[in-house]
Amino acid sequence: MSVPPSPEQWRPDPLRPNPFAPHVVDAVLQHMNEDHADDCLLIVRMLGGVPDAVGVALTAIDPAGAVYAVGRPQGDAIQVVIPWYSQIAERTAFRTEFARMYREAATLQTRLN
């Protein structure tokens, strides 16, 4: 398992707009939140460093990473950024990257149990 960039290294370039059209971003967010909510929760728990997460919503994506709003038992919602292993340049790469993150999170969960 290689190590992704740290959240501090995840800095989208404010001078370069997200190359993905808003309808593309909205479609990915909707699909992940409606069809893969449990997968996103596992990703945030295992790869996002929030093992006590009780709810999650993917709120943003861009070529650098995924941003989640995460609910915790104490009621304090936090934002978690999980960088991609490399910049995403094509829409189809989101599926590949989310699948990789899920497999990695599932493997980590199995090792911890």
N, CA, C and O atoms as a printed pandas DataFrame, in Angstrom:
     atom_number atom_name residue_name chain_id  residue_number  x_coord  y_coord  z_coord
0              1         N          MET        A               1    0.844   -1.168    0.000
1              2        CA          MET        A               1    0.000    0.000    0.000
2              3         C          MET        A               1    0.895    1.238    0.000
3              4         O          MET        A               1    1.699    1.425    0.914
4              5         N          SER        A               2    0.759    2.078   -1.017
5              6        CA          SER        A               2    1.543    3.302   -1.053
6              7         C          SER        A               2    0.856    4.369   -0.210
7              8         O          SER        A               2   -0.320    4.251    0.134
8              9         N          VAL        A               3    1.598    5.390    0.108
9             10        CA          VAL        A               3    1.081    6.438    0.984
10            11         C          VAL        A               3    0.620    7.622    0.149
11            12         O          VAL        A               3    1.395    8.158   -0.643
12            13         N          PRO        A               4   -0.645    8.043    0.317
13            14        CA          PRO        A               4   -1.119    9.199   -0.437
14            15         C          PRO        A               4   -0.550   10.481    0.150
15            16         O          PRO        A               4    0.019   10.460    1.241
16            17         N          PRO        A               5   -0.693   11.587   -0.553
17            18        CA          PRO        A               5   -0.266   12.868    0.016
18            19         C          PRO        A               5   -1.054   13.158    1.282
19            20         O          PRO        A               5   -2.195   12.720    1.427
20            21         N          SER        A               6   -0.448   13.889    2.186
21            22        CA          SER        A               6   -1.143   14.250    3.420
22            23         C          SER        A               6   -2.208   15.297    3.101
23            24         O          SER        A               6   -2.132   15.966    2.070
24            25         N          PRO        A               7   -3.216   15.444    3.995
25            26        CA          PRO        A               7   -4.231   16.473    3.757
26            27         C          PRO        A               7   -3.632   17.869    3.613
27            28         O          PRO        A               7   -4.185   18.706    2.899
28            29         N          GLU        A               8   -2.518   18.129    4.275
29            30        CA          GLU        A               8   -1.880   19.436    4.152
30            31         C          GLU        A               8   -1.355   19.663    2.735
31            32         O          GLU        A               8   -1.263   20.803    2.279
32            33         N          GLN        A               9   -1.011   18.581    2.042
33            34        CA          GLN        A               9   -0.515   18.697    0.683
34            35         C          GLN        A               9   -1.656   18.829   -0.323
35            36         O          GLN        A               9   -1.430   19.179   -1.482
36            37         N          TRP        A              10   -2.872   18.550    0.118
37            38        CA          TRP        A              10   -4.032   18.647   -0.766
38            39         C          TRP        A              10   -4.439   20.100   -0.832
39            40         O          TRP        A              10   -5.122   20.611    0.056
40            41         N          ARG        A              11   -4.025   20.739   -1.857
41            42        CA          ARG        A              11   -4.356   22.140   -2.039
42            43         C          ARG        A              11   -4.703   22.372   -3.498
43            44         O          ARG        A              11   -3.807   22.502   -4.332
44            45         N          PRO        A              12   -5.986   22.428   -3.819
45            46        CA          PRO        A              12   -6.310   22.749   -5.201
46            47         C          PRO        A              12   -5.779   24.144   -5.528
47            48         O          PRO        A              12   -5.754   25.024   -4.668
48            49         N          ASP        A              13   -5.368   24.332   -6.741
49            50        CA          ASP        A              13   -4.852   25.620   -7.187
50            51         C          ASP        A              13   -6.025   26.581   -7.345
51            52         O          ASP        A              13   -6.867   26.382   -8.221
52            53         N          PRO        A              14   -6.097   27.630   -6.506
53            54        CA          PRO        A              14   -7.244   28.550   -6.583
54            55         C          PRO        A              14   -7.291   29.330   -7.896
55            56         O          PRO        A              14   -8.331   29.881   -8.256
56            57         N          LEU        A              15   -6.177   29.377   -8.601
57            58        CA          LEU        A              15   -6.145   30.096   -9.871
58            59         C          LEU        A              15   -6.570   29.217  -11.044
59            60         O          LEU        A              15   -6.811   29.710  -12.145
60            61         N          ARG        A              16   -6.657   27.911  -10.795
61            62        CA          ARG        A              16   -7.068   26.979  -11.856
62            63         C          ARG        A              16   -8.410   26.383  -11.456
63            64         O          ARG        A              16   -8.488   25.645  -10.475
64            65         N          PRO        A              17   -9.459   26.690  -12.195
65            66        CA          PRO        A              17  -10.775   26.150  -11.825
66            67         C          PRO        A              17  -10.827   24.632  -12.003
67            68         O          PRO        A              17  -10.052   24.049  -12.762
68            69         N          ASN        A              18  -11.746   24.023  -11.293
69            70        CA          ASN        A              18  -11.973   22.590  -11.421
70            71         C          ASN        A              18  -12.313   22.318  -12.890
71            72         O          ASN        A              18  -13.241   22.922  -13.428
72            73         N          PRO        A              19  -11.573   21.414  -13.545
73            74        CA          PRO        A              19  -11.830   21.167  -14.966
74            75         C          PRO        A              19  -13.118   20.397  -15.230
75            76         O          PRO        A              19  -13.538   20.262  -16.379
76            77         N          PHE        A              20  -13.739   19.898  -14.185
77            78        CA          PHE        A              20  -14.968   19.130  -14.362
78            79         C          PHE        A              20  -16.177   20.050  -14.242
79            80         O          PHE        A              20  -16.302   20.823  -13.293
80            81         N          ALA        A              21  -17.048   19.946  -15.214
81            82        CA          ALA        A              21  -18.246   20.783  -15.230
82            83         C          ALA        A              21  -19.083   20.519  -13.987
83            84         O          ALA        A              21  -19.079   19.404  -13.465
84            85         N          PRO        A              22  -19.799   21.527  -13.509
85            86        CA          PRO        A              22  -20.628   21.337  -12.309
86            87         C          PRO        A              22  -21.581   20.151  -12.417
87            88         O          PRO        A              22  -21.802   19.465  -11.419
88            89         N          HIS        A              23  -22.151   19.887  -13.584
89            90        CA          HIS        A              23  -23.079   18.756  -13.694
90            91         C          HIS        A              23  -22.347   17.419  -13.544
91            92         O          HIS        A              23  -22.945   16.441  -13.094
92            93         N          VAL        A              24  -21.078   17.362  -13.911
93            94        CA          VAL        A              24  -20.287   16.139  -13.718
94            95         C          VAL        A              24  -20.022   15.938  -12.232
95            96         O          VAL        A              24  -20.214   14.842  -11.705
96            97         N          VAL        A              25  -19.584   16.990  -11.565
97            98        CA          VAL        A              25  -19.327   16.908  -10.122
98            99         C          VAL        A              25  -20.608   16.524   -9.389
99           100         O          VAL        A              25  -20.591   15.638   -8.534
100          101         N          ASP        A              26  -21.709   17.178   -9.716
101          102        CA          ASP        A              26  -22.989   16.874   -9.064
102          103         C          ASP        A              26  -23.394   15.416   -9.277
103          104         O          ASP        A              26  -23.885   14.770   -8.352
104          105         N          ALA        A              27  -23.192   14.899  -10.479
105          106        CA          ALA        A              27  -23.550   13.503  -10.769
106          107         C          ALA        A              27  -22.714   12.538   -9.950
107          108         O          ALA        A              27  -23.239   11.551   -9.436
108          109         N          VAL        A              28  -21.426   12.804   -9.818
109          110        CA          VAL        A              28  -20.554   11.927   -9.023
110          111         C          VAL        A              28  -20.950   11.991   -7.553
111          112         O          VAL        A              28  -21.065   10.959   -6.893
112          113         N          LEU        A              29  -21.160   13.203   -7.039
113          114        CA          LEU        A              29  -21.555   13.349   -5.626
114          115         C          LEU        A              29  -22.874   12.625   -5.358
115          116         O          LEU        A              29  -22.993   11.889   -4.379
116          117         N          GLN        A              30  -23.853   12.832   -6.217
117          118        CA          GLN        A              30  -25.151   12.189   -6.018
118          119         C          GLN        A              30  -25.019   10.670   -6.048
119          120         O          GLN        A              30  -25.567    9.977   -5.191
120          121         N          HIS        A              31  -24.298   10.161   -7.025
121          122        CA          HIS        A              31  -24.131    8.708   -7.139
122          123         C          HIS        A              31  -23.443    8.134   -5.896
123          124         O          HIS        A              31  -23.901    7.137   -5.338
124          125         N          MET        A              32  -22.371    8.748   -5.474
125          126        CA          MET        A              32  -21.639    8.224   -4.313
126          127         C          MET        A              32  -22.490    8.314   -3.046
127          128         O          MET        A              32  -22.514    7.373   -2.252
128          129         N          ASN        A              33  -23.184    9.427   -2.849
129          130        CA          ASN        A              33  -23.972    9.594   -1.629
130          131         C          ASN        A              33  -25.219    8.719   -1.611
131          132         O          ASN        A              33  -25.631    8.262   -0.545
132          133         N          GLU        A              34  -25.826    8.478   -2.766
133          134        CA          GLU        A              34  -27.047    7.674   -2.800
134          135         C          GLU        A              34  -26.769    6.178   -2.920
135          136         O          GLU        A              34  -27.461    5.369   -2.303
136          137         N          ASP        A              35  -25.773    5.810   -3.699
137          138        CA          ASP        A              35  -25.535    4.392   -3.978
138          139         C          ASP        A              35  -24.367    3.785   -3.209
139          140         O          ASP        A              35  -24.248    2.563   -3.128
140          141         N          HIS        A              36  -23.513    4.620   -2.652
141          142        CA          HIS        A              36  -22.300    4.098   -1.993
142          143         C          HIS        A              36  -22.043    4.764   -0.644
143          144         O          HIS        A              36  -20.889    4.959   -0.262
144          145         N          ALA        A              37  -23.099    5.113    0.077
145          146        CA          ALA        A              37  -22.939    5.785    1.367
146          147         C          ALA        A              37  -22.143    4.926    2.357
147          148         O          ALA        A              37  -21.276    5.438    3.066
148          149         N          ASP        A              38  -22.436    3.621    2.405
149          150        CA          ASP        A              38  -21.710    2.745    3.326
150          151         C          ASP        A              38  -20.241    2.630    2.932
151          152         O          ASP        A              38  -19.367    2.558    3.795
152          153         N          ASP        A              39  -19.974    2.613    1.639
153          154        CA          ASP        A              39  -18.590    2.560    1.167
154          155         C          ASP        A              39  -17.849    3.831    1.565
155          156         O          ASP        A              39  -16.702    3.772    2.007
156          157         N          CYS        A              40  -18.506    4.981    1.408
157          158        CA          CYS        A              40  -17.887    6.251    1.799
158          159         C          CYS        A              40  -17.607    6.282    3.297
159          160         O          CYS        A              40  -16.570    6.783    3.731
160          161         N          LEU        A              41  -18.535    5.745    4.084
161          162        CA          LEU        A              41  -18.333    5.700    5.531
162          163         C          LEU        A              41  -17.113    4.860    5.875
163          164         O          LEU        A              41  -16.305    5.261    6.712
164          165         N          LEU        A              42  -16.968    3.709    5.247
165          166        CA          LEU        A              42  -15.799    2.864    5.490
166          167         C          LEU        A              42  -14.520    3.580    5.070
167          168         O          LEU        A              42  -13.519    3.520    5.785
168          169         N          ILE        A              43  -14.537    4.248    3.935
169          170        CA          ILE        A              43  -13.360    4.985    3.460
170          171         C          ILE        A              43  -12.948    6.046    4.471
171          172         O          ILE        A              43  -11.767    6.175    4.796
172          173         N          VAL        A              44  -13.925    6.810    4.968
173          174        CA          VAL        A              44  -13.607    7.862    5.935
174          175         C          VAL        A              44  -13.105    7.269    7.249
175          176         O          VAL        A              44  -12.161    7.790    7.843
176          177         N          ARG        A              45  -13.729    6.187    7.703
177          178        CA          ARG        A              45  -13.281    5.565    8.951
178          179         C          ARG        A              45  -11.849    5.035    8.847
179          180         O          ARG        A              45  -11.038    5.243    9.750
180          181         N          MET        A              46  -11.548    4.358    7.753
181          182        CA          MET        A              46  -10.259    3.684    7.624
182          183         C          MET        A              46   -9.165    4.575    7.032
183          184         O          MET        A              46   -8.035    4.561    7.520
184          185         N          LEU        A              47   -9.473    5.333    6.013
185          186        CA          LEU        A              47   -8.450    6.129    5.330
186          187         C          LEU        A              47   -8.464    7.591    5.755
187          188         O          LEU        A              47   -7.467    8.297    5.603
188          189         N          GLY        A              48   -9.591    8.041    6.286
189          190        CA          GLY        A              48   -9.706    9.438    6.699
190          191         C          GLY        A              48   -9.350    9.679    8.148
191          192         O          GLY        A              48   -9.322   10.822    8.604
192          193         N          GLY        A              49   -9.075    8.599    8.881
193          194        CA          GLY        A              49   -8.664    8.748   10.271
194          195         C          GLY        A              49   -9.782    9.116   11.223
195          196         O          GLY        A              49   -9.532    9.747   12.250
196          197         N          VAL        A              50  -11.023    8.734   10.904
197          198        CA          VAL        A              50  -12.155    9.039   11.782
198          199         C          VAL        A              50  -12.903    7.734   12.068
199          200         O          VAL        A              50  -13.989    7.512   11.531
200          201         N          PRO        A              51  -12.322    6.865   12.916
201          202        CA          PRO        A              51  -12.929    5.560   13.148
202          203         C          PRO        A              51  -14.299    5.615   13.815
203          204         O          PRO        A              51  -15.054    4.644   13.752
204          205         N          ASP        A              52  -14.634    6.749   14.458
205          206        CA          ASP        A              52  -15.938    6.850   15.125
206          207         C          ASP        A              52  -16.982    7.557   14.266
207          208         O          ASP        A              52  -18.036    7.942   14.773
208          209         N          ALA        A              53  -16.706    7.735   12.978
209          210        CA          ALA        A              53  -17.673    8.390   12.087
210          211         C          ALA        A              53  -18.986    7.625   12.092
211          212         O          ALA        A              53  -18.999    6.397   12.013
212          213         N          VAL        A              54  -20.100    8.363   12.184
213          214        CA          VAL        A              54  -21.424    7.731   12.177
214          215         C          VAL        A              54  -22.241    8.118   10.952
215          216         O          VAL        A              54  -23.276    7.511   10.680
216          217         N          GLY        A              55  -21.793    9.103   10.226
217          218        CA          GLY        A              55  -22.466    9.531    9.011
218          219         C          GLY        A              55  -21.485   10.280    8.147
219          220         O          GLY        A              55  -20.541   10.894    8.644
220          221         N          VAL        A              56  -21.713   10.226    6.845
221          222        CA          VAL        A              56  -20.789   10.882    5.935
222          223         C          VAL        A              56  -21.524   11.305    4.675
223          224         O          VAL        A              56  -22.454   10.636    4.225
224          225         N          ALA        A              57  -21.092   12.424    4.116
225          226        CA          ALA        A              57  -21.583   12.871    2.817
226          227         C          ALA        A              57  -20.394   13.393    2.027
227          228         O          ALA        A              57  -19.610   14.206    2.517
228          229         N          LEU        A              58  -20.277   12.918    0.820
229          230        CA          LEU        A              58  -19.258   13.441   -0.082
230          231         C          LEU        A              58  -19.753   14.805   -0.546
231          232         O          LEU        A              58  -20.828   14.904   -1.138
232          233         N          THR        A              59  -18.977   15.863   -0.283
233          234        CA          THR        A              59  -19.438   17.220   -0.568
234          235         C          THR        A              59  -18.711   17.895   -1.721
235          236         O          THR        A              59  -19.213   18.863   -2.292
236          237         N          ALA        A              60  -17.525   17.388   -2.067
237          238        CA          ALA        A              60  -16.767   18.006   -3.164
238          239         C          ALA        A              60  -15.758   17.014   -3.705
239          240         O          ALA        A              60  -15.262   16.147   -2.985
240          241         N          ILE        A              61  -15.466   17.158   -4.985
241          242        CA          ILE        A              61  -14.391   16.409   -5.623
242          243         C          ILE        A              61  -13.723   17.343   -6.618
243          244         O          ILE        A              61  -14.360   18.221   -7.201
244          245         N          ASP        A              62  -12.447   17.136   -6.795
245          246        CA          ASP        A              62  -11.735   17.831   -7.849
246          247         C          ASP        A              62  -10.540   16.972   -8.229
247          248         O          ASP        A              62  -10.406   15.871   -7.694
248          249         N          PRO        A              63   -9.685   17.408   -9.105
249          250        CA          PRO        A              63   -8.582   16.557   -9.523
250          251         C          PRO        A              63   -7.640   16.146   -8.390
251          252         O          PRO        A              63   -6.897   15.176   -8.534
252          253         N          ALA        A              64   -7.659   16.872   -7.259
253          254        CA          ALA        A              64   -6.730   16.588   -6.170
254          255         C          ALA        A              64   -7.272   15.641   -5.114
255          256         O          ALA        A              64   -6.496   14.888   -4.527
256          257         N          GLY        A              65   -8.582   15.647   -4.847
257          258        CA          GLY        A              65   -9.083   14.795   -3.782
258          259         C          GLY        A              65  -10.579   14.882   -3.573
259          260         O          GLY        A              65  -11.299   15.563   -4.304
260          261         N          ALA        A              66  -11.027   14.163   -2.543
261          262        CA          ALA        A              66  -12.440   14.095   -2.175
262          263         C          ALA        A              66  -12.634   14.741   -0.807
263          264         O          ALA        A              66  -11.816   14.559    0.095
264          265         N          VAL        A              67  -13.709   15.489   -0.660
265          266        CA          VAL        A              67  -14.013   16.178    0.593
266          267         C          VAL        A              67  -15.307   15.608    1.151
267          268         O          VAL        A              67  -16.317   15.533    0.451
268          269         N          TYR        A              68  -15.268   15.209    2.411
269          270        CA          TYR        A              68  -16.423   14.617    3.081
270          271         C          TYR        A              68  -16.837   15.460    4.285
271          272         O          TYR        A              68  -15.986   15.988    5.001
272          273         N          ALA        A              69  -18.144   15.583    4.504
273          274        CA          ALA        A              69  -18.682   16.090    5.765
274          275         C          ALA        A              69  -18.951   14.845    6.602
275          276         O          ALA        A              69  -19.640   13.927    6.158
276          277         N          VAL        A              70  -18.403   14.820    7.816
277          278        CA          VAL        A              70  -18.436   13.610    8.629
278          279         C          VAL        A              70  -19.112   13.893    9.961
279          280         O          VAL        A              70  -18.719   14.799   10.694
280          281         N          GLY        A              71  -20.145   13.094   10.263
281          282        CA          GLY        A              71  -20.808   13.181   11.552
282          283         C          GLY        A              71  -20.119   12.262   12.553
283          284         O          GLY        A              71  -19.662   11.171   12.212
284          285         N          ARG        A              72  -20.057   12.726   13.786
285          286        CA          ARG        A              72  -19.429   11.936   14.847
286          287         C          ARG        A              72  -20.401   11.804   16.005
287          288         O          ARG        A              72  -21.338   12.595   16.112
288          289         N          PRO        A              73  -20.197   10.817   16.879
289          290        CA          PRO        A              73  -21.134   10.583   17.985
290          291         C          PRO        A              73  -21.311   11.797   18.896
291          292         O          PRO        A              73  -22.391   12.002   19.450
292          293         N          GLN        A              74  -20.272   12.591   19.054
293          294        CA          GLN        A              74  -20.354   13.768   19.916
294          295         C          GLN        A              74  -21.187   14.880   19.297
295          296         O          GLN        A              74  -21.472   15.886   19.946
296          297         N          GLY        A              75  -21.582   14.693   18.020
297          298        CA          GLY        A              75  -22.410   15.678   17.361
298          299         C          GLY        A              75  -21.631   16.741   16.609
299          300         O          GLY        A              75  -22.224   17.561   15.909
300          301         N          ASP        A              76  -20.317   16.740   16.743
301          302        CA          ASP        A              76  -19.516   17.748   16.049
302          303         C          ASP        A              76  -19.119   17.252   14.661
303          304         O          ASP        A              76  -18.285   16.358   14.524
304          305         N          ALA        A              77  -19.722   17.841   13.645
305          306        CA          ALA        A              77  -19.389   17.462   12.270
306          307         C          ALA        A              77  -18.034   18.057   11.910
307          308         O          ALA        A              77  -17.701   19.173   12.308
308          309         N          ILE        A              78  -17.271   17.299   11.159
309          310        CA          ILE        A              78  -15.963   17.763   10.723
310          311         C          ILE        A              78  -15.839   17.562    9.214
311          312         O          ILE        A              78  -16.606   16.817    8.605
312          313         N          GLN        A              79  -14.878   18.228    8.640
313          314        CA          GLN        A              79  -14.568   18.037    7.225
314          315         C          GLN        A              79  -13.319   17.175    7.136
315          316         O          GLN        A              79  -12.337   17.406    7.842
316          317         N          VAL        A              80  -13.369   16.187    6.268
317          318        CA          VAL        A              80  -12.230   15.296    6.045
318          319         C          VAL        A              80  -11.887   15.321    4.568
319          320         O          VAL        A              80  -12.756   15.137    3.716
320          321         N          VAL        A              81  -10.635   15.546    4.272
321          322        CA          VAL        A              81  -10.152   15.549    2.898
322          323         C          VAL        A              81   -9.297   14.303    2.696
323          324         O          VAL        A              81   -8.363   14.049    3.457
324          325         N          ILE        A              82   -9.620   13.539    1.676
325          326        CA          ILE        A              82   -8.821   12.365    1.339
326          327         C          ILE        A              82   -8.279   12.580   -0.071
327          328         O          ILE        A              82   -9.036   12.554   -1.042
328          329         N          PRO        A              83   -6.973   12.791   -0.181
329          330        CA          PRO        A              83   -6.390   13.040   -1.500
330          331         C          PRO        A              83   -6.366   11.781   -2.353
331          332         O          PRO        A              83   -6.253   10.668   -1.840
332          333         N          TRP        A              84   -6.472   11.972   -3.647
333          334        CA          TRP        A              84   -6.256   10.860   -4.571
334          335         C          TRP        A              84   -4.775   10.528   -4.567
335          336         O          TRP        A              84   -3.963   11.340   -4.124
336          337         N          TYR        A              85   -4.416    9.368   -5.044
337          338        CA          TYR        A              85   -3.002    9.028   -5.160
338          339         C          TYR        A              85   -2.320    9.812   -6.260
339          340         O          TYR        A              85   -1.107   10.022   -6.224
340          341         N          SER        A              86   -3.101   10.246   -7.243
341          342        CA          SER        A              86   -2.568   11.114   -8.284
342          343         C          SER        A              86   -3.710   11.965   -8.808
343          344         O          SER        A              86   -4.879   11.613   -8.649
344          345         N          GLN        A              87   -3.375   13.071   -9.426
345          346        CA          GLN        A              87   -4.386   13.974   -9.962
346          347         C          GLN        A              87   -5.307   13.233  -10.935
347          348         O          GLN        A              87   -4.861   12.380  -11.701
348          349         N          ILE        A              88   -6.575   13.568  -10.892
349          350        CA          ILE        A              88   -7.550   12.958  -11.793
350          351         C          ILE        A              88   -7.808   13.922  -12.944
351          352         O          ILE        A              88   -8.111   15.098  -12.740
352          353         N          ALA        A              89   -7.681   13.398  -14.153
353          354        CA          ALA        A              89   -7.849   14.235  -15.334
354          355         C          ALA        A              89   -9.093   13.869  -16.147
355          356         O          ALA        A              89   -9.547   14.662  -16.972
356          357         N          GLU        A              90   -9.641   12.684  -15.921
357          358        CA          GLU        A              90  -10.801   12.237  -16.690
358          359         C          GLU        A              90  -11.884   11.738  -15.735
359          360         O          GLU        A              90  -11.588   11.171  -14.683
360          361         N          ARG        A              91  -13.137   11.956  -16.114
361          362        CA          ARG        A              91  -14.272   11.571  -15.275
362          363         C          ARG        A              91  -14.230   10.089  -14.898
363          364         O          ARG        A              91  -14.535    9.737  -13.758
364          365         N          THR        A              92  -13.860    9.226  -15.830
365          366        CA          THR        A              92  -13.859    7.783  -15.560
366          367         C          THR        A              92  -12.868    7.398  -14.469
367          368         O          THR        A              92  -13.001    6.340  -13.854
368          369         N          ALA        A              93  -11.890    8.241  -14.229
369          370        CA          ALA        A              93  -10.892    7.931  -13.195
370          371         C          ALA        A              93  -11.477    8.037  -11.785
371          372         O          ALA        A              93  -10.936    7.442  -10.853
372          373         N          PHE        A              94  -12.571    8.783  -11.611
373          374        CA          PHE        A              94  -13.190    8.853  -10.283
374          375         C          PHE        A              94  -13.639    7.466   -9.839
375          376         O          PHE        A              94  -13.404    7.079   -8.694
376          377         N          ARG        A              95  -14.276    6.721  -10.721
377          378        CA          ARG        A              95  -14.749    5.375  -10.383
378          379         C          ARG        A              95  -13.574    4.492   -9.971
379          380         O          ARG        A              95  -13.644    3.782   -8.967
380          381         N          THR        A              96  -12.513    4.540  -10.739
381          382        CA          THR        A              96  -11.330    3.733  -10.441
382          383         C          THR        A              96  -10.754    4.100   -9.076
383          384         O          THR        A              96  -10.396    3.220   -8.293
384          385         N          GLU        A              97  -10.666    5.388   -8.796
385          386        CA          GLU        A              97  -10.069    5.841   -7.537
386          387         C          GLU        A              97  -10.954    5.519   -6.343
387          388         O          GLU        A              97  -10.446    5.095   -5.305
388          389         N          PHE        A              98  -12.276    5.710   -6.461
389          390        CA          PHE        A              98  -13.163    5.343   -5.352
390          391         C          PHE        A              98  -13.115    3.835   -5.095
391          392         O          PHE        A              98  -13.139    3.407   -3.941
392          393         N          ALA        A              99  -13.049    3.033   -6.146
393          394        CA          ALA        A              99  -12.960    1.579   -5.979
394          395         C          ALA        A              99  -11.658    1.202   -5.289
395          396         O          ALA        A              99  -11.647    0.326   -4.424
396          397         N          ARG        A             100  -10.557    1.855   -5.665
397          398        CA          ARG        A             100   -9.271    1.581   -5.023
398          399         C          ARG        A             100   -9.332    1.949   -3.550
399          400         O          ARG        A             100   -8.876    1.185   -2.699
400          401         N          MET        A             101   -9.893    3.116   -3.240
401          402        CA          MET        A             101   -9.978    3.534   -1.841
402          403         C          MET        A             101  -10.834    2.568   -1.039
403          404         O          MET        A             101  -10.488    2.231    0.093
404          405         N          TYR        A             102  -11.952    2.115   -1.612
405          406        CA          TYR        A             102  -12.807    1.164   -0.904
406          407         C          TYR        A             102  -12.062   -0.145   -0.631
407          408         O          TYR        A             102  -12.097   -0.654    0.489
408          409         N          ARG        A             103  -11.395   -0.685   -1.636
409          410        CA          ARG        A             103  -10.646   -1.945   -1.439
410          411         C          ARG        A             103   -9.574   -1.772   -0.368
411          412         O          ARG        A             103   -9.393   -2.647    0.478
412          413         N          GLU        A             104   -8.874   -0.660   -0.403
413          414        CA          GLU        A             104   -7.832   -0.399    0.590
414          415         C          GLU        A             104   -8.435   -0.273    1.988
415          416         O          GLU        A             104   -7.878   -0.798    2.952
416          417         N          ALA        A             105   -9.564    0.415    2.101
417          418        CA          ALA        A             105  -10.226    0.572    3.398
418          419         C          ALA        A             105  -10.722   -0.773    3.920
419          420         O          ALA        A             105  -10.581   -1.065    5.108
420          421         N          ALA        A             106  -11.296   -1.585    3.052
421          422        CA          ALA        A             106  -11.790   -2.905    3.456
422          423         C          ALA        A             106  -10.635   -3.792    3.908
423          424         O          ALA        A             106  -10.762   -4.512    4.898
424          425         N          THR        A             107   -9.527   -3.750    3.204
425          426        CA          THR        A             107   -8.352   -4.532    3.586
426          427         C          THR        A             107   -7.838   -4.089    4.947
427          428         O          THR        A             107   -7.508   -4.922    5.791
428          429         N          LEU        A             108   -7.771   -2.790    5.161
429          430        CA          LEU        A             108   -7.302   -2.253    6.453
430          431         C          LEU        A             108   -8.250   -2.662    7.570
431          432         O          LEU        A             108   -7.803   -3.040    8.653
432          433         N          GLN        A             109   -9.551   -2.590    7.322
433          434        CA          GLN        A             109  -10.525   -2.993    8.337
434          435         C          GLN        A             109  -10.353   -4.471    8.702
435          436         O          GLN        A             109  -10.407   -4.832    9.878
436          437         N          THR        A             110  -10.149   -5.313    7.708
437          438        CA          THR        A             110   -9.946   -6.744    7.949
438          439         C          THR        A             110   -8.699   -6.973    8.795
439          440         O          THR        A             110   -8.710   -7.799    9.708
440          441         N          ARG        A             111   -7.653   -6.266    8.503
441          442        CA          ARG        A             111   -6.405   -6.408    9.283
442          443         C          ARG        A             111   -6.578   -5.973   10.728
443          444         O          ARG        A             111   -5.965   -6.539   11.632
444          445         N          LEU        A             112   -7.418   -4.963   10.943
445          446        CA          LEU        A             112   -7.611   -4.447   12.302
446          447         C          LEU        A             112   -8.549   -5.306   13.121
447          448         O          LEU        A             112   -8.516   -5.257   14.351
448          449         N          ASN        A             113   -9.386   -6.092   12.462
449          450        CA          ASN        A             113  -10.353   -6.941   13.197
450          451         C          ASN        A             113   -9.801   -8.282   13.489
451          452         O          ASN        A             113  -10.480   -9.111   14.096
